[in-house]
Every structure is written in C-alpha cells, then in structure tokens.
Amino acid sequence: MALLYSILVLGLLASFSPSTIIVFILLLATKRASVNGAAFLVGWSLSLIVVFVASYALGGTHTASKGSGHAALNVVEVVFGVGLVLLGVREWRRRDRPSEPSPRTKGLEGRLVDLRPIEAATLGVWEQPWTLTAAAAIVVANHHSAVLVAILAFLVFTFVSTATVGLVYAYFHREPGVAEQRLDDLRKWLVSKGPTLLALVSFVVGLYLVADGTWSLLG
C-alpha cells in the first residue's frame, strides 16, 4: 500500500507540471491541433516508457538490489531528493520575479501555424517530466517489488501522470470553441504562477525521496 501511495503522489505531481501544460495548450492552437495533440501524447508515452524502464532496470539489477548495492540505491534516492529540495528553494526565492517564457516555449510560439506532427511528438518527448518518472521507477525498484507489482505501479503512474494533458485534450475536442479561450486563460495563469508551482512540486517530491531513502537506509 505504501508503494501505491508513493506512485500516486509522484504521478499527480508529474501530471500538474506547469511547463508541460503550457506547451500542450500552445500546441492545441496550431493548425493541426488534433493531430499534433495526438502526436504529443505518443511522444510523451514513448519517453515515459523508456525513462521508467531504464531507471527501473538500473535500480533493480541484482547488484543494486542486494547488500551494499541496495544501500547505494538508497543514497542515490536521498541525493536525488536533496537536489530537488534545493531546486524548490531556488525557485521559491525567484517566484516574484517577472516570468520569462522558456526558449522552447518562445520557439513554439514562433512557429505555431506550421508546426508538424513530428515536432509535436518531439515536444512530447522533451516535456515528459523525466525526473519524476525516474524517481517513480527508483521508488519501485527500492521496494523490491515483484515484476507484476512493478508493472501495475508503472501503469498507475502512466495513467495518473498523463491525466491532466489527457483531460485537456478531451476537453478541447468536446468544446473546441469554449475551450480555446479558457485554456488560454489557464496558460496565462500558469505562466505567472509557474515558478511557485515548480518550487512546491520540487520541494514536496524532494522531501518525500529524502524521507523514503533515509527510512530504507535505517530500516
């Protein structure tokens, strides 16, 4: 049950990534909105699979899961968590500064009209929150889960972490006229509140990883 809670928390935090939602909303303003949205989700899913499986494979090897290897995995989890806490602190201190669009967002805004599906898929790959996906895989490996449990945890994380962009996509298709304005309002709000949200997400995930890794080291 503890593993399920961990995966749900990490999945929710990944799902509410401001950067991902902002880019996805911009992408839905392109000429080929439906195709590009689907391509983004394909790229996102492929990236998620590769990062999760690779991280789980590295953390779940026989050497890493036994004895000193297991302790090293716990240390990696703690260090990972500390790094996220420091990132959260830095972003919190910068939260009141005027927000500037990222280079990726600027580039996307500049070629919105002619954005191709392959570019949308590439955006999906880059916008997938690798850090949180890797963290989820490390947590699963650290809990010595059976393969079936690991697969279930992966499916839960995939569903939860993709929920927000999936719902945005469904809403856009259901009410395209109304959705366009409301989603643009949401994008503007996320741009202004992005640093604060990133700080909170990083801080919460970091503290969780530090606590989970420390508990395993002492247990």
C-alpha positions in Angstrom: 0.0 0.0 0.0 2.9 2.4 0.8 4.2 1.8 -2.7 0.8 2.7 -4.2 0.6 5.9 -2.3 4.2 6.8 -3.4 3.4 6.2 -7.1 0.1 8.2 -6.8 1.9 11.2 -5.3 4.6 11.2 -7.9 2.1 10.7 -10.7 0.0 13.6 -9.5 3.0 15.9 -9.2 4.1 14.9 -12.8 0.6 15.4 -14.0 0.5 19.0 -12.8 3.8 20.1 -14.4 3.2 23.7 -15.4 5.7 23.6 -18.3 4.0 20.6 -19.8 0.5 22.0 -19.6 1.6 25.4 -21.0 3.3 23.8 -24.0 0.4 21.4 -24.6 -2.1 24.3 -24.6 0.1 26.2 -27.1 0.2 23.2 -29.3 -3.6 23.0 -29.4 -3.6 26.4 -31.0 -1.8 25.1 -34.1 -3.4 24.4 -37.5 -3.3 20.6 -37.0 -4.4 20.8 -33.3 -5.9 17.3 -33.1 -3.1 15.5 -35.0 -0.4 17.5 -33.1 -2.1 16.8 -29.8 -2.2 13.0 -30.5 1.5 13.1 -31.7 2.5 14.9 -28.5 0.8 12.2 -26.4 2.6 9.5 -28.4 6.0 11.2 -27.9 5.2 11.7 -24.2 4.2 8.0 -23.8 7.3 6.7 -25.5 9.5 8.9 -23.4 7.8 7.8 -20.2 8.3 4.1 -21.1 12.0 4.5 -21.9 12.8 6.6 -18.9 10.8 4.4 -16.5 12.1 1.1 -17.8 15.7 2.2 -18.0 15.6 3.7 -14.4 13.9 0.6 -13.0 16.4 -1.7 -14.8 19.4 0.2 -13.4 17.9 0.3 -9.9 16.5 -3.3 -9.9 19.6 -5.2 -11.0 20.8 -8.0 -8.7 23.8 -6.0 -7.7 21.9 -2.8 -6.9 19.1 -4.6 -5.0 21.3 -6.5 -2.6 23.6 -5.6 0.2 25.8 -2.6 -0.4 24.2 -2.1 -3.8 20.8 -1.6 -2.2 22.4 0.9 0.2 23.9 2.8 -2.7 20.5 2.9 -4.4 19.0 4.5 -1.2 21.8 7.0 -1.1 21.1 7.9 -4.8 17.4 8.4 -3.8 18.4 10.7 -0.9 20.8 12.7 -3.1 18.2 13.0 -5.8 15.7 14.3 -3.2 18.2 16.8 -1.8 18.8 18.2 -5.3 15.0 18.6 -5.8 14.6 20.4 -2.4 17.4 22.8 -3.3 15.7 23.4 -6.7 12.5 24.1 -4.9 14.2 26.6 -2.6 15.8 28.4 -5.5 12.5 28.6 -7.5 10.7 29.8 -4.4 13.1 32.7 -4.0 12.6 33.6 -7.6 8.8 33.3 -7.6 8.1 37.1 -7.5 10.4 37.9 -10.5 8.7 38.6 -13.8 8.3 35.3 -15.6 10.1 34.9 -18.9 8.9 32.2 -21.4 11.4 29.4 -21.8 13.4 29.2 -25.1 11.4 26.1 -26.1 8.1 28.0 -25.5 9.3 31.0 -27.4 10.3 28.7 -30.3 7.0 27.0 -30.3 5.1 30.3 -30.3 7.2 31.4 -33.2 6.2 28.5 -35.5 2.7 27.6 -34.2 1.0 27.9 -37.5 3.2 25.4 -39.4 4.1 23.0 -36.5 4.3 19.5 -37.9 3.2 16.3 -36.0 6.9 15.1 -35.8 7.8 18.3 -34.0 4.8 17.9 -31.7 5.9 14.3 -30.9 9.4 15.6 -30.2 7.9 18.2 -27.8 6.1 15.3 -26.1 9.4 13.5 -25.5 11.1 16.6 -24.1 8.2 17.8 -22.0 7.7 14.4 -20.2 8.9 15.0 -16.6 11.9 12.6 -16.7 13.0 13.5 -13.1 9.7 12.4 -11.6 9.4 9.4 -13.9 12.9 8.3 -12.9 12.0 8.9 -9.2 8.9 6.7 -9.5 11.0 3.9 -11.1 13.7 4.2 -8.4 11.0 4.0 -5.6 9.5 0.9 -7.2 13.0 -0.7 -7.5 13.8 0.2 -3.9 10.7 -1.5 -2.6 11.9 -4.9 -4.1 8.5 -5.3 -5.9 7.7 -8.4 -7.8 7.6 -7.9 -11.6 3.8 -8.0 -11.7 3.6 -5.3 -8.9 6.2 -3.2 -10.8 4.1 -3.4 -14.0 1.0 -2.4 -12.1 2.9 0.5 -10.5 4.1 1.6 -13.9 0.5 1.5 -15.3 -0.8 3.5 -12.4 2.0 6.1 -12.7 1.4 6.3 -16.5 -2.3 6.9 -16.1 -2.1 9.4 -13.3 0.8 11.4 -14.7 -0.9 11.7 -18.1 -4.3 12.5 -16.7 -4.0 16.3 -16.9 -2.9 16.6 -20.6 -5.3 13.8 -21.5 -8.2 15.7 -19.9 -7.1 19.0 -21.6 -7.1 17.1 -24.9 -10.5 15.6 -24.3 -12.0 19.0 -23.2 -10.6 20.6 -26.3 -12.3 18.1 -28.6 -15.6 18.2 -26.7 -16.0 22.0 -26.6 -13.5 23.5 -29.1 -14.9 27.0 -29.2 -15.2 27.5 -25.5 -12.1 25.5 -24.6 -9.8 27.7 -26.7 -10.4 30.8 -24.6 -10.5 29.0 -21.2 -7.3 27.1 -22.0 -5.6 30.3 -23.0 -6.6 31.9 -19.7 -5.2 28.8 -17.9 -2.0 29.1 -19.8 -1.5 32.7 -18.8 -2.2 31.8 -15.1 0.3 29.0 -15.3 2.9 31.3 -16.8 2.5 33.8 -13.9 2.4 31.1 -11.2 4.8 28.6 -12.8 7.8 29.3 -10.5 5.7 29.0 -7.4 4.2 25.7 -8.6 7.6 24.3 -9.7 9.0 25.2 -6.3 6.2 23.5 -4.4 6.4 20.4 -6.6 10.2 20.1 -6.4 10.1 20.7 -2.6 7.4 18.1 -1.9 8.9 15.4 -4.1 12.4 16.1 -2.8 11.3 15.8 0.8 9.5 12.6 0.0 12.5 11.0 -1.7 14.8 12.0 1.2 12.4 10.5 3.8 11.9 7.3 1.8 15.6 6.8 1.1 16.6 7.6 4.7 13.9 5.2 6.1 15.2 2.4 3.9 18.8 3.1 5.0 17.9 3.0 8.6 15.4 0.1 8.3 
